[in-house]
């Protein structure tokens, strides 16, 4: 097969010419907000109620930019039981001057306490103001978009499948489980 000399150069010039003749569109940024993709990485948001102070996010962070302080609180025992202890979150802070937005903390969180929020306008005049405490991180949690709908014909999420399986396994008291059909059954 013979190669045509200059074919690649002609293709490149055609692309350049096409873009030169197209009318440019400029978005007026502060007045017109950009439309971000649904899974864009903006800022890390915290749902404080879900955080158990397990410290997994802070341990997994490669930049060590997550700071967590907590204390143990004793929960009174129900009648006939023993008292339990639980961690209470005192401080949760992320230093965004150190964060590299890798998302490892979000992936490591087993309790769905951290999410990506689409906000990207949180620049500060002083770098020390980029240390955001739990109250500021919680304000971004309201902006977290809902997860996208599943594709048509896709398997349901594992959480829903496990929930329906557990509902099927619960039988009323005294009910016998269905026996599998034997060879003699017609």
VMD Tcl script that builds the backbone (N, CA, C; Angstrom):
set m [mol new atoms 558]
animate dup $m
set s [atomselect $m all]
$s set {name element resname resid chain x y z} {
  {N N UNK 1 A 0.852 -1.157 0.000}
  {CA C UNK 1 A 0.000 0.000 0.000}
  {C C UNK 1 A 0.907 1.231 0.000}
  {N N UNK 2 A 0.673 2.099 -0.916}
  {CA C UNK 2 A 1.510 3.294 -1.056}
  {C C UNK 2 A 1.033 4.386 -0.110}
  {N N UNK 3 A 1.980 5.045 0.504}
  {CA C UNK 3 A 1.659 6.149 1.406}
  {C C UNK 3 A 1.666 7.446 0.613}
  {N N UNK 4 A 0.672 8.254 0.889}
  {CA C UNK 4 A 0.595 9.548 0.220}
  {C C UNK 4 A 1.373 10.538 1.071}
  {N N UNK 5 A 2.393 11.180 0.519}
  {CA C UNK 5 A 3.174 12.113 1.325}
  {C C UNK 5 A 2.353 13.365 1.660}
  {N N UNK 6 A 2.423 13.765 2.914}
  {CA C UNK 6 A 1.736 14.991 3.335}
  {C C UNK 6 A 0.283 14.791 3.719}
  {N N UNK 7 A -0.199 13.540 3.755}
  {CA C UNK 7 A -1.595 13.281 4.088}
  {C C UNK 7 A -1.902 13.716 5.529}
  {N N UNK 8 A -1.000 13.402 6.470}
  {CA C UNK 8 A -1.189 13.790 7.865}
  {C C UNK 8 A -1.175 15.306 8.034}
  {N N UNK 9 A -0.298 15.969 7.283}
  {CA C UNK 9 A -0.236 17.418 7.343}
  {C C UNK 9 A -1.528 18.038 6.827}
  {N N UNK 10 A -2.096 17.480 5.782}
  {CA C UNK 10 A -3.354 17.995 5.222}
  {C C UNK 10 A -4.507 17.804 6.213}
  {N N UNK 11 A -4.533 16.662 6.898}
  {CA C UNK 11 A -5.583 16.431 7.897}
  {C C UNK 11 A -5.475 17.446 9.033}
  {N N UNK 12 A -4.273 17.679 9.501}
  {CA C UNK 12 A -4.058 18.640 10.581}
  {C C UNK 12 A -4.456 20.049 10.170}
  {N N UNK 13 A -4.120 20.452 8.975}
  {CA C UNK 13 A -4.490 21.780 8.483}
  {C C UNK 13 A -5.998 21.899 8.298}
  {N N UNK 14 A -6.654 20.803 7.923}
  {CA C UNK 14 A -8.113 20.829 7.766}
  {C C UNK 14 A -8.791 21.063 9.118}
  {N N UNK 15 A -8.283 20.422 10.167}
  {CA C UNK 15 A -8.840 20.625 11.502}
  {C C UNK 15 A -8.621 22.072 11.937}
  {N N UNK 16 A -7.427 22.590 11.703}
  {CA C UNK 16 A -7.126 23.979 12.074}
  {C C UNK 16 A -8.032 24.946 11.323}
  {N N UNK 17 A -8.223 24.733 10.046}
  {CA C UNK 17 A -9.068 25.607 9.229}
  {C C UNK 17 A -10.523 25.556 9.691}
  {N N UNK 18 A -10.998 24.364 10.028}
  {CA C UNK 18 A -12.367 24.227 10.521}
  {C C UNK 18 A -12.592 25.038 11.797}
  {N N UNK 19 A -11.623 24.978 12.716}
  {CA C UNK 19 A -11.748 25.723 13.968}
  {C C UNK 19 A -11.584 27.227 13.757}
  {N N UNK 20 A -10.805 27.618 12.783}
  {CA C UNK 20 A -10.626 29.052 12.507}
  {C C UNK 20 A -11.893 29.666 11.934}
  {N N UNK 21 A -12.646 28.898 11.160}
  {CA C UNK 21 A -13.850 29.429 10.527}
  {C C UNK 21 A -15.080 29.358 11.425}
  {N N UNK 22 A -15.014 28.557 12.479}
  {CA C UNK 22 A -16.141 28.432 13.401}
  {C C UNK 22 A -16.195 29.666 14.300}
  {N N UNK 23 A -17.398 30.104 14.607}
  {CA C UNK 23 A -17.565 31.263 15.463}
  {C C UNK 23 A -17.278 30.857 16.911}
  {N N UNK 24 A -16.476 31.639 17.592}
  {CA C UNK 24 A -16.116 31.298 18.971}
  {C C UNK 24 A -17.236 31.722 19.921}
  {N N UNK 25 A -17.418 30.927 20.955}
  {CA C UNK 25 A -18.436 31.197 21.965}
  {C C UNK 25 A -17.713 31.389 23.291}
  {N N UNK 26 A -17.936 32.527 23.923}
  {CA C UNK 26 A -17.304 32.825 25.195}
  {C C UNK 26 A -18.357 32.867 26.278}
  {N N UNK 27 A -18.143 32.088 27.344}
  {CA C UNK 27 A -19.057 32.146 28.478}
  {C C UNK 27 A -18.593 33.257 29.402}
  {N N UNK 28 A -19.511 34.090 29.823}
  {CA C UNK 28 A -19.189 35.162 30.752}
  {C C UNK 28 A -19.210 34.574 32.154}
  {N N UNK 29 A -18.023 34.107 32.621}
  {CA C UNK 29 A -17.932 33.253 33.804}
  {C C UNK 29 A -18.650 33.730 35.063}
  {N N UNK 30 A -18.400 34.849 35.631}
  {CA C UNK 30 A -19.070 35.090 36.917}
  {C C UNK 30 A -20.589 35.151 36.792}
  {N N UNK 31 A -21.091 35.652 35.670}
  {CA C UNK 31 A -22.540 35.748 35.495}
  {C C UNK 31 A -23.142 34.409 35.075}
  {N N UNK 32 A -22.462 33.681 34.214}
  {CA C UNK 32 A -22.950 32.392 33.717}
  {C C UNK 32 A -22.064 31.300 34.307}
  {N N UNK 33 A -22.643 30.487 35.182}
  {CA C UNK 33 A -21.889 29.399 35.805}
  {C C UNK 33 A -21.695 28.263 34.800}
  {N N UNK 34 A -20.530 27.648 34.786}
  {CA C UNK 34 A -20.308 26.536 33.858}
  {C C UNK 34 A -21.120 25.314 34.268}
  {N N UNK 35 A -21.494 24.533 33.283}
  {CA C UNK 35 A -22.221 23.298 33.557}
  {C C UNK 35 A -21.189 22.186 33.725}
  {N N UNK 36 A -21.074 21.695 34.938}
  {CA C UNK 36 A -20.057 20.691 35.242}
  {C C UNK 36 A -20.598 19.285 35.000}
  {N N UNK 37 A -19.725 18.348 34.659}
  {CA C UNK 37 A -20.169 16.957 34.530}
  {C C UNK 37 A -20.670 16.436 35.871}
  {N N UNK 38 A -21.567 15.438 35.875}
  {CA C UNK 38 A -22.152 14.976 37.136}
  {C C UNK 38 A -21.136 14.409 38.128}
  {N N UNK 39 A -20.045 13.862 37.686}
  {CA C UNK 39 A -19.075 13.266 38.611}
  {C C UNK 39 A -17.807 14.101 38.719}
  {N N UNK 40 A -17.930 15.404 38.575}
  {CA C UNK 40 A -16.750 16.259 38.646}
  {C C UNK 40 A -16.256 16.362 40.087}
  {N N UNK 41 A -14.963 16.549 40.231}
  {CA C UNK 41 A -14.346 16.664 41.558}
  {C C UNK 41 A -14.179 18.132 41.881}
  {N N UNK 42 A -14.980 18.616 42.800}
  {CA C UNK 42 A -14.878 20.000 43.200}
  {C C UNK 42 A -14.252 20.118 44.567}
  {N N UNK 43 A -15.026 19.858 45.589}
  {CA C UNK 43 A -14.572 19.964 46.962}
  {C C UNK 43 A -15.128 18.774 47.734}
  {N N UNK 44 A -14.462 18.403 48.810}
  {CA C UNK 44 A -14.902 17.260 49.610}
  {C C UNK 44 A -15.908 17.740 50.642}
  {N N UNK 45 A -17.078 17.111 50.652}
  {CA C UNK 45 A -18.151 17.465 51.583}
  {C C UNK 45 A -18.269 16.385 52.652}
  {N N UNK 46 A -18.678 16.801 53.849}
  {CA C UNK 46 A -18.790 15.891 54.990}
  {C C UNK 46 A -20.237 15.804 55.453}
  {N N UNK 47 A -20.728 14.573 55.624}
  {CA C UNK 47 A -22.020 14.336 56.268}
  {C C UNK 47 A -21.678 13.891 57.683}
  {N N UNK 48 A -21.780 14.832 58.602}
  {CA C UNK 48 A -21.279 14.624 59.964}
  {C C UNK 48 A -21.999 13.486 60.681}
  {N N UNK 49 A -23.278 13.287 60.420}
  {CA C UNK 49 A -24.041 12.236 61.101}
  {C C UNK 49 A -23.512 10.850 60.768}
  {N N UNK 50 A -22.930 10.683 59.580}
  {CA C UNK 50 A -22.441 9.369 59.162}
  {C C UNK 50 A -21.031 9.072 59.659}
  {N N UNK 51 A -20.306 10.094 60.086}
  {CA C UNK 51 A -18.912 9.912 60.491}
  {C C UNK 51 A -18.846 9.257 61.876}
  {N N UNK 52 A -18.084 8.167 61.974}
  {CA C UNK 52 A -17.933 7.446 63.236}
  {C C UNK 52 A -16.546 7.651 63.839}
  {N N UNK 53 A -15.777 8.559 63.288}
  {CA C UNK 53 A -14.401 8.840 63.748}
  {C C UNK 53 A -13.528 7.599 63.679}
  {N N UNK 54 A -13.680 6.830 62.626}
  {CA C UNK 54 A -12.889 5.602 62.488}
  {C C UNK 54 A -11.471 5.895 62.010}
  {N N UNK 55 A -11.232 7.088 61.523}
  {CA C UNK 55 A -9.904 7.565 61.105}
  {C C UNK 55 A -9.376 6.891 59.837}
  {N N UNK 56 A -10.191 6.129 59.131}
  {CA C UNK 56 A -9.709 5.478 57.913}
  {C C UNK 56 A -9.339 6.497 56.844}
  {N N UNK 57 A -10.135 7.551 56.715}
  {CA C UNK 57 A -9.840 8.555 55.695}
  {C C UNK 57 A -8.519 9.259 55.995}
  {N N UNK 58 A -8.268 9.580 57.250}
  {CA C UNK 58 A -7.031 10.261 57.624}
  {C C UNK 58 A -5.817 9.343 57.439}
  {N N UNK 59 A -5.987 8.048 57.719}
  {CA C UNK 59 A -4.876 7.104 57.562}
  {C C UNK 59 A -4.529 6.872 56.098}
  {N N UNK 60 A -5.550 6.858 55.251}
  {CA C UNK 60 A -5.333 6.560 53.836}
  {C C UNK 60 A -4.879 7.772 53.026}
  {N N UNK 61 A -5.040 8.958 53.566}
  {CA C UNK 61 A -4.695 10.181 52.833}
  {C C UNK 61 A -3.191 10.242 52.582}
  {N N UNK 62 A -2.749 10.311 51.323}
  {CA C UNK 62 A -1.304 10.345 51.051}
  {C C UNK 62 A -0.665 11.674 51.447}
  {N N UNK 63 A -1.456 12.739 51.574}
  {CA C UNK 63 A -0.913 14.048 51.931}
  {C C UNK 63 A -1.048 14.365 53.412}
  {N N UNK 64 A -1.719 13.545 54.165}
  {CA C UNK 64 A -1.971 13.766 55.586}
  {C C UNK 64 A -2.603 15.135 55.808}
  {N N UNK 65 A -3.633 15.439 55.062}
  {CA C UNK 65 A -4.265 16.748 55.172}
  {C C UNK 65 A -5.607 16.692 55.900}
  {N N UNK 66 A -5.983 15.538 56.448}
  {CA C UNK 66 A -7.248 15.392 57.186}
  {C C UNK 66 A -6.930 15.277 58.668}
  {N N UNK 67 A -7.593 16.114 59.472}
  {CA C UNK 67 A -7.363 16.145 60.911}
  {C C UNK 67 A -8.672 15.792 61.617}
  {N N UNK 68 A -8.629 14.766 62.466}
  {CA C UNK 68 A -9.824 14.306 63.169}
  {C C UNK 68 A -9.522 14.226 64.655}
  {N N UNK 69 A -10.396 14.809 65.454}
  {CA C UNK 69 A -10.337 14.680 66.908}
  {C C UNK 69 A -11.688 14.166 67.375}
  {N N UNK 70 A -11.671 13.246 68.341}
  {CA C UNK 70 A -12.926 12.707 68.858}
  {C C UNK 70 A -12.733 12.305 70.319}
  {N N UNK 71 A -13.841 12.023 70.956}
  {CA C UNK 71 A -13.790 11.495 72.315}
  {C C UNK 71 A -14.828 10.388 72.435}
  {N N UNK 72 A -14.643 9.530 73.436}
  {CA C UNK 72 A -15.584 8.431 73.647}
  {C C UNK 72 A -16.677 8.878 74.595}
  {N N UNK 73 A -17.879 8.436 74.281}
  {CA C UNK 73 A -19.048 8.765 75.096}
  {C C UNK 73 A -19.729 7.459 75.474}
  {N N UNK 74 A -20.113 7.334 76.727}
  {CA C UNK 74 A -20.772 6.112 77.190}
  {C C UNK 74 A -22.272 6.241 76.974}
  {N N UNK 75 A -22.834 5.227 76.340}
  {CA C UNK 75 A -24.272 5.170 76.108}
  {C C UNK 75 A -24.859 4.295 77.205}
  {N N UNK 76 A -25.880 4.788 77.916}
  {CA C UNK 76 A -26.459 3.960 78.984}
  {C C UNK 76 A -27.025 2.663 78.421}
  {N N UNK 77 A -26.928 1.637 79.222}
  {CA C UNK 77 A -27.352 0.308 78.794}
  {C C UNK 77 A -28.852 0.152 78.912}
  {N N UNK 78 A -29.447 -0.554 77.971}
  {CA C UNK 78 A -30.846 -0.919 78.160}
  {C C UNK 78 A -30.943 -1.929 79.295}
  {N N UNK 79 A -32.121 -2.143 79.762}
  {CA C UNK 79 A -32.308 -3.034 80.910}
  {C C UNK 79 A -31.768 -4.424 80.581}
  {N N UNK 80 A -30.890 -4.914 81.434}
  {CA C UNK 80 A -30.325 -6.243 81.245}
  {C C UNK 80 A -29.102 -6.261 80.348}
  {N N UNK 81 A -28.645 -5.133 79.879}
  {CA C UNK 81 A -27.487 -5.095 78.993}
  {C C UNK 81 A -26.314 -4.395 79.655}
  {N N UNK 82 A -25.272 -4.207 78.892}
  {CA C UNK 82 A -24.121 -3.500 79.426}
  {C C UNK 82 A -23.961 -2.186 78.670}
  {N N UNK 83 A -23.303 -1.252 79.303}
  {CA C UNK 83 A -23.107 0.069 78.712}
  {C C UNK 83 A -22.178 -0.043 77.507}
  {N N UNK 84 A -22.432 0.760 76.498}
  {CA C UNK 84 A -21.627 0.792 75.278}
  {C C UNK 84 A -20.905 2.131 75.175}
  {N N UNK 85 A -19.869 2.159 74.378}
  {CA C UNK 85 A -19.167 3.402 74.123}
  {C C UNK 85 A -19.186 3.675 72.628}
  {N N UNK 86 A -19.244 4.965 72.286}
  {CA C UNK 86 A -19.179 5.333 70.882}
  {C C UNK 86 A -18.305 6.574 70.747}
  {N N UNK 87 A -17.718 6.731 69.593}
  {CA C UNK 87 A -16.889 7.902 69.318}
  {C C UNK 87 A -17.776 9.074 68.935}
  {N N UNK 88 A -17.460 10.237 69.459}
  {CA C UNK 88 A -18.162 11.469 69.121}
  {C C UNK 88 A -17.162 12.385 68.427}
  {N N UNK 89 A -17.531 12.866 67.262}
  {CA C UNK 89 A -16.650 13.695 66.446}
  {C C UNK 89 A -16.550 15.097 67.044}
  {N N UNK 90 A -15.353 15.504 67.425}
  {CA C UNK 90 A -15.127 16.852 67.934}
  {C C UNK 90 A -14.631 17.776 66.826}
  {N N UNK 91 A -13.702 17.297 66.027}
  {CA C UNK 91 A -13.131 18.126 64.968}
  {C C UNK 91 A -12.881 17.266 63.748}
  {N N UNK 92 A -13.264 17.789 62.601}
  {CA C UNK 92 A -12.950 17.174 61.322}
  {C C UNK 92 A -12.551 18.321 60.415}
  {N N UNK 93 A -11.318 18.332 59.977}
  {CA C UNK 93 A -10.827 19.432 59.144}
  {C C UNK 93 A -10.014 18.874 57.988}
  {N N UNK 94 A -10.096 19.557 56.854}
  {CA C UNK 94 A -9.303 19.212 55.678}
  {C C UNK 94 A -8.533 20.462 55.274}
  {N N UNK 95 A -7.240 20.310 55.103}
  {CA C UNK 95 A -6.398 21.411 54.655}
  {C C UNK 95 A -6.312 21.332 53.131}
  {N N UNK 96 A -7.104 22.164 52.455}
  {CA C UNK 96 A -7.144 22.119 50.996}
  {C C UNK 96 A -5.901 22.722 50.356}
  {N N UNK 97 A -5.022 23.348 51.133}
  {CA C UNK 97 A -3.756 23.805 50.564}
  {C C UNK 97 A -2.804 22.625 50.365}
  {N N UNK 98 A -3.053 21.515 51.062}
  {CA C UNK 98 A -2.241 20.310 50.917}
  {C C UNK 98 A -2.922 19.241 50.066}
  {N N UNK 99 A -4.243 19.256 50.014}
  {CA C UNK 99 A -5.029 18.203 49.343}
  {C C UNK 99 A -4.716 18.165 47.853}
  {N N UNK 100 A -4.581 16.958 47.318}
  {CA C UNK 100 A -4.351 16.809 45.883}
  {C C UNK 100 A -5.586 16.260 45.162}
  {N N UNK 101 A -6.720 16.206 45.861}
  {CA C UNK 101 A -8.013 15.831 45.275}
  {C C UNK 101 A -7.974 14.464 44.609}
  {N N UNK 102 A -7.322 13.525 45.257}
  {CA C UNK 102 A -7.211 12.178 44.692}
  {C C UNK 102 A -8.473 11.358 44.944}
  {N N UNK 103 A -9.234 11.664 46.008}
  {CA C UNK 103 A -10.458 10.944 46.308}
  {C C UNK 103 A -10.259 9.660 47.079}
  {N N UNK 104 A -9.059 9.378 47.544}
  {CA C UNK 104 A -8.812 8.156 48.303}
  {C C UNK 104 A -9.607 8.173 49.598}
  {N N UNK 105 A -9.725 9.335 50.233}
  {CA C UNK 105 A -10.477 9.433 51.490}
  {C C UNK 105 A -11.948 9.093 51.268}
  {N N UNK 106 A -12.493 9.504 50.146}
  {CA C UNK 106 A -13.903 9.231 49.846}
  {C C UNK 106 A -14.105 7.742 49.596}
  {N N UNK 107 A -13.171 7.133 48.889}
  {CA C UNK 107 A -13.256 5.703 48.620}
  {C C UNK 107 A -13.041 4.874 49.883}
  {N N UNK 108 A -12.190 5.356 50.791}
  {CA C UNK 108 A -11.870 4.591 51.998}
  {C C UNK 108 A -12.966 4.668 53.049}
  {N N UNK 109 A -13.826 5.677 52.991}
  {CA C UNK 109 A -14.849 5.858 54.025}
  {C C UNK 109 A -15.923 4.764 53.923}
  {N N UNK 110 A -16.029 3.882 54.929}
  {CA C UNK 110 A -17.013 2.801 54.841}
  {C C UNK 110 A -18.423 3.227 55.240}
  {N N UNK 111 A -18.585 4.434 55.748}
  {CA C UNK 111 A -19.876 4.864 56.263}
  {C C UNK 111 A -20.524 5.963 55.426}
  {N N UNK 112 A -20.015 6.233 54.233}
  {CA C UNK 112 A -20.543 7.263 53.332}
  {C C UNK 112 A -20.667 8.609 54.039}
  {N N UNK 113 A -19.578 9.062 54.619}
  {CA C UNK 113 A -19.556 10.364 55.282}
  {C C UNK 113 A -18.887 11.422 54.413}
  {N N UNK 114 A -18.134 11.010 53.391}
  {CA C UNK 114 A -17.440 11.953 52.519}
  {C C UNK 114 A -17.935 11.796 51.090}
  {N N UNK 115 A -18.127 12.935 50.421}
  {CA C UNK 115 A -18.625 12.950 49.047}
  {C C UNK 115 A -17.942 14.065 48.264}
  {N N UNK 116 A -17.970 13.972 46.938}
  {CA C UNK 116 A -17.535 15.069 46.089}
  {C C UNK 116 A -18.702 16.014 45.884}
  {N N UNK 117 A -18.486 17.293 46.129}
  {CA C UNK 117 A -19.481 18.320 45.836}
  {C C UNK 117 A -18.974 19.103 44.626}
  {N N UNK 118 A -19.858 19.611 43.789}
  {CA C UNK 118 A -19.418 20.270 42.554}
  {C C UNK 118 A -18.902 21.694 42.741}
  {N N UNK 119 A -18.797 22.202 43.948}
  {CA C UNK 119 A -18.326 23.568 44.163}
  {C C UNK 119 A -16.827 23.661 43.877}
  {N N UNK 120 A -16.441 24.719 43.221}
  {CA C UNK 120 A -15.029 24.918 42.934}
  {C C UNK 120 A -14.581 26.334 43.269}
  {N N UNK 121 A -15.471 27.165 43.745}
  {CA C UNK 121 A -15.130 28.550 44.064}
  {C C UNK 121 A -14.926 28.709 45.571}
  {N N UNK 122 A -13.792 28.307 46.060}
  {CA C UNK 122 A -13.512 28.473 47.482}
  {C C UNK 122 A -12.079 28.955 47.678}
  {N N UNK 123 A -11.625 29.785 46.751}
  {CA C UNK 123 A -10.288 30.355 46.852}
  {C C UNK 123 A -10.247 31.362 48.001}
  {N N UNK 124 A -9.088 31.518 48.581}
  {CA C UNK 124 A -8.892 32.433 49.708}
  {C C UNK 124 A -7.703 33.341 49.415}
  {N N UNK 125 A -7.674 34.496 50.062}
  {CA C UNK 125 A -6.551 35.408 49.915}
  {C C UNK 125 A -5.339 34.930 50.714}
  {N N UNK 126 A -5.591 34.247 51.820}
  {CA C UNK 126 A -4.521 33.753 52.673}
  {C C UNK 126 A -4.550 32.225 52.660}
  {N N UNK 127 A -3.412 31.598 52.467}
  {CA C UNK 127 A -3.346 30.138 52.371}
  {C C UNK 127 A -3.785 29.465 53.669}
  {N N UNK 128 A -3.648 30.153 54.794}
  {CA C UNK 128 A -4.054 29.580 56.071}
  {C C UNK 128 A -5.568 29.442 56.187}
  {N N UNK 129 A -6.313 30.152 55.348}
  {CA C UNK 129 A -7.765 30.067 55.377}
  {C C UNK 129 A -8.298 28.861 54.595}
  {N N UNK 130 A -7.414 28.088 53.983}
  {CA C UNK 130 A -7.841 26.893 53.258}
  {C C UNK 130 A -7.983 25.672 54.159}
  {N N UNK 131 A -7.796 25.839 55.453}
  {CA C UNK 131 A -8.071 24.778 56.414}
  {C C UNK 131 A -9.548 24.888 56.781}
  {N N UNK 132 A -10.360 23.973 56.246}
  {CA C UNK 132 A -11.807 24.046 56.424}
  {C C UNK 132 A -12.257 23.056 57.482}
  {N N UNK 133 A -12.993 23.553 58.448}
  {CA C UNK 133 A -13.489 22.741 59.556}
  {C C UNK 133 A -14.799 22.058 59.175}
  {N N UNK 134 A -15.326 21.234 60.084}
  {CA C UNK 134 A -16.495 20.402 59.777}
  {C C UNK 134 A -17.743 21.213 59.461}
  {N N UNK 135 A -17.925 22.391 60.035}
  {CA C UNK 135 A -19.119 23.179 59.727}
  {C C UNK 135 A -19.103 23.655 58.280}
  {N N UNK 136 A -17.940 24.049 57.775}
  {CA C UNK 136 A -17.851 24.484 56.375}
  {C C UNK 136 A -17.966 23.286 55.432}
  {N N UNK 137 A -17.389 22.163 55.805}
  {CA C UNK 137 A -17.490 20.954 54.978}
  {C C UNK 137 A -18.932 20.451 54.928}
  {N N UNK 138 A -19.674 20.647 56.016}
  {CA C UNK 138 A -21.069 20.201 56.057}
  {C C UNK 138 A -21.963 21.057 55.174}
  {N N UNK 139 A -21.622 22.325 54.959}
  {CA C UNK 139 A -22.459 23.167 54.093}
  {C C UNK 139 A -22.411 22.684 52.652}
  {N N UNK 140 A -21.296 22.085 52.239}
  {CA C UNK 140 A -21.202 21.572 50.876}
  {C C UNK 140 A -21.955 20.266 50.696}
  {N N UNK 141 A -22.287 19.585 51.771}
  {CA C UNK 141 A -23.002 18.300 51.656}
  {C C UNK 141 A -24.385 18.484 51.052}
  {N N UNK 142 A -24.964 19.655 51.211}
  {CA C UNK 142 A -26.285 19.894 50.614}
  {C C UNK 142 A -26.200 20.024 49.103}
  {N N UNK 143 A -25.029 20.294 48.572}
  {CA C UNK 143 A -24.848 20.481 47.136}
  {C C UNK 143 A -24.438 19.204 46.405}
  {N N UNK 144 A -24.266 18.113 47.126}
  {CA C UNK 144 A -23.853 16.853 46.499}
  {C C UNK 144 A -24.995 16.352 45.624}
  {N N UNK 145 A -24.737 16.115 44.325}
  {CA C UNK 145 A -25.812 15.649 43.447}
  {C C UNK 145 A -26.189 14.203 43.751}
  {N N UNK 146 A -27.437 13.838 43.484}
  {CA C UNK 146 A -27.833 12.435 43.695}
  {C C UNK 146 A -27.105 11.544 42.696}
  {N N UNK 147 A -26.945 10.268 43.028}
  {CA C UNK 147 A -26.252 9.378 42.090}
  {C C UNK 147 A -27.056 9.239 40.807}
  {N N UNK 148 A -26.381 9.051 39.670}
  {CA C UNK 148 A -27.097 8.919 38.404}
  {C C UNK 148 A -27.938 7.649 38.374}
  {N N UNK 149 A -29.001 7.692 37.578}
  {CA C UNK 149 A -29.883 6.529 37.444}
  {C C UNK 149 A -29.140 5.406 36.727}
  {N N UNK 150 A -29.549 4.181 37.039}
  {CA C UNK 150 A -28.928 3.034 36.393}
  {C C UNK 150 A -29.367 2.961 34.933}
  {N N UNK 151 A -28.562 2.307 34.155}
  {CA C UNK 151 A -28.915 2.097 32.762}
  {C C UNK 151 A -30.083 1.118 32.686}
  {N N UNK 152 A -30.835 1.207 31.631}
  {CA C UNK 152 A -31.975 0.319 31.434}
  {C C UNK 152 A -31.454 -1.103 31.244}
  {N N UNK 153 A -31.989 -2.014 32.018}
  {CA C UNK 153 A -31.591 -3.413 31.929}
  {C C UNK 153 A -30.378 -3.763 32.775}
  {N N UNK 154 A -29.828 -2.797 33.507}
  {CA C UNK 154 A -28.662 -3.082 34.342}
  {C C UNK 154 A -29.101 -3.781 35.626}
  {N N UNK 155 A -28.162 -4.464 36.265}
  {CA C UNK 155 A -28.451 -5.119 37.534}
  {C C UNK 155 A -28.720 -4.059 38.603}
  {N N UNK 156 A -29.602 -4.348 39.538}
  {CA C UNK 156 A -29.832 -3.374 40.611}
  {C C UNK 156 A -28.605 -3.275 41.507}
  {N N UNK 157 A -28.470 -2.184 42.254}
  {CA C UNK 157 A -27.319 -2.061 43.155}
  {C C UNK 157 A -27.278 -3.208 44.156}
  {N N UNK 158 A -26.096 -3.537 44.626}
  {CA C UNK 158 A -25.921 -4.647 45.568}
  {C C UNK 158 A -26.689 -4.407 46.860}
  {N N UNK 159 A -26.818 -3.124 47.259}
  {CA C UNK 159 A -27.546 -2.817 48.482}
  {C C UNK 159 A -29.017 -3.210 48.360}
  {N N UNK 160 A -29.615 -2.915 47.206}
  {CA C UNK 160 A -31.027 -3.268 47.004}
  {C C UNK 160 A -31.210 -4.774 46.876}
  {N N UNK 161 A -30.260 -5.433 46.225}
  {CA C UNK 161 A -30.352 -6.886 46.080}
  {C C UNK 161 A -30.242 -7.564 47.445}
  {N N UNK 162 A -29.344 -7.079 48.288}
  {CA C UNK 162 A -29.186 -7.666 49.625}
  {C C UNK 162 A -30.415 -7.397 50.475}
  {N N UNK 163 A -31.006 -6.213 50.314}
  {CA C UNK 163 A -32.201 -5.870 51.085}
  {C C UNK 163 A -33.377 -6.762 50.708}
  {N N UNK 164 A -33.563 -7.007 49.399}
  {CA C UNK 164 A -34.676 -7.861 48.983}
  {C C UNK 164 A -34.431 -9.315 49.377}
  {N N UNK 165 A -33.173 -9.746 49.383}
  {CA C UNK 165 A -32.868 -11.118 49.795}
  {C C UNK 165 A -33.145 -11.308 51.281}
  {N N UNK 166 A -32.826 -10.304 52.087}
  {CA C UNK 166 A -33.091 -10.434 53.522}
  {C C UNK 166 A -34.584 -10.384 53.801}
  {N N UNK 167 A -35.345 -9.643 52.995}
  {CA C UNK 167 A -36.798 -9.590 53.181}
  {C C UNK 167 A -37.427 -10.931 52.826}
  {N N UNK 168 A -36.858 -11.619 51.821}
  {CA C UNK 168 A -37.390 -12.924 51.448}
  {C C UNK 168 A -37.067 -13.977 52.490}
  {N N UNK 169 A -35.921 -13.816 53.174}
  {CA C UNK 169 A -35.517 -14.840 54.140}
  {C C UNK 169 A -36.287 -14.723 55.457}
  {N N UNK 170 A -36.928 -13.601 55.701}
  {CA C UNK 170 A -37.691 -13.427 56.935}
  {C C UNK 170 A -39.061 -14.067 56.747}
  {N N UNK 171 A -39.364 -15.057 57.592}
  {CA C UNK 171 A -40.643 -15.761 57.514}
  {C C UNK 171 A -41.416 -15.499 58.787}
  {N N UNK 172 A -42.725 -15.522 58.705}
  {CA C UNK 172 A -43.493 -15.366 59.937}
  {C C UNK 172 A -43.223 -16.532 60.873}
  {N N UNK 173 A -43.348 -16.300 62.195}
  {CA C UNK 173 A -43.076 -17.382 63.139}
  {C C UNK 173 A -43.993 -18.579 62.897}
  {N N UNK 174 A -43.410 -19.755 62.939}
  {CA C UNK 174 A -44.177 -20.981 62.759}
  {C C UNK 174 A -44.302 -21.407 61.311}
  {N N UNK 175 A -43.936 -20.565 60.373}
  {CA C UNK 175 A -44.038 -20.935 58.958}
  {C C UNK 175 A -42.872 -21.843 58.605}
  {N N UNK 176 A -43.155 -22.865 57.830}
  {CA C UNK 176 A -42.121 -23.794 57.411}
  {C C UNK 176 A -41.524 -23.319 56.098}
  {N N UNK 177 A -40.252 -23.535 55.921}
  {CA C UNK 177 A -39.654 -23.150 54.652}
  {C C UNK 177 A -40.165 -24.036 53.523}
  {N N UNK 178 A -40.207 -23.490 52.315}
  {CA C UNK 178 A -40.641 -24.283 51.170}
  {C C UNK 178 A -39.586 -25.352 50.904}
  {N N UNK 179 A -40.066 -26.532 50.668}
  {CA C UNK 179 A -39.114 -27.603 50.349}
  {C C UNK 179 A -38.961 -27.671 48.847}
  {N N UNK 180 A -37.779 -28.010 48.385}
  {CA C UNK 180 A -37.598 -28.124 46.945}
  {C C UNK 180 A -38.377 -29.315 46.404}
  {N N UNK 181 A -38.854 -29.221 45.178}
  {CA C UNK 181 A -39.617 -30.347 44.621}
  {C C UNK 181 A -38.732 -31.585 44.468}
  {N N UNK 182 A -39.301 -32.742 44.777}
  {CA C UNK 182 A -38.547 -33.989 44.632}
  {C C UNK 182 A -38.873 -34.611 43.280}
  {N N UNK 183 A -38.174 -35.692 42.963}
  {CA C UNK 183 A -38.381 -36.332 41.668}
  {C C UNK 183 A -39.772 -36.921 41.531}
  {N N UNK 184 A -40.377 -37.301 42.626}
  {CA C UNK 184 A -41.688 -37.930 42.569}
  {C C UNK 184 A -42.822 -36.931 42.415}
  {N N UNK 185 A -42.583 -35.648 42.697}
  {CA C UNK 185 A -43.651 -34.655 42.561}
  {C C UNK 185 A -43.966 -34.414 41.099}
  {N N UNK 186 A -45.226 -34.203 40.794}
  {CA C UNK 186 A -45.593 -33.986 39.403}
  {C C UNK 186 A -46.010 -32.564 39.171}
}
mol reanalyze $m
mol bondsrecalc $m
mol representation Tube
mol addrep $m
